[in-house]
Amino acid sequence: MGLIQRARSVDAEPCRPDIMPQLQLKDILDALGCEHKVVGEREHVVERALPIDVADENTITFCNKRGDSGRSLLCRTRAGVIITLRDHEESCRNRDDRIFILVDDLRLAFSRVLRRYFA
């Protein structure tokens, strides 16, 4: 087994890594539970959550870096949906190939999505 094991109740369904969720943007926004702004209009199907540097178009990820380092990550990522800080709104404009969800509390927003769909 891996280094981290999750405690599960006896009645809980076993984790099925072979079944991936097929999330639409509305599903992700429902899970956020906080104020947000969406930048981008292209619809993506999200199947998994991965770190920003290895993400692909069917992935949700987050960017918690600020300044030039954050802008660089946002420009380079191949992720379809990126949750990031409101500070990056200008960097996210004119990127028709991605959906950016701008929030104030990045860790809380991303953890809610992970907990609802990927835990």
Salt bridges, closest charged atoms under 4 A:
ASP18 OD2 - ARG16 NH2 2.70
ASP27 OD1 - LYS26 NZ 3.45
GLU47 OE1 - ARG48 NH1 3.17
ASP56 OD2 - ARG48 NH2 2.69
ASP68 OD1 - ARG71 NH2 2.45
ASP87 OD2 - ARG66 NH1 2.08
GLU89 OE2 - LYS37 NZ 2.42
GLU89 OE2 - ARG93 NH2 2.32
ASP97 OD1 - ARG95 NE 3.31
ASP97 OD2 - ARG98 NH1 3.44
ASP104 OD1 - ARG86 NE 3.10
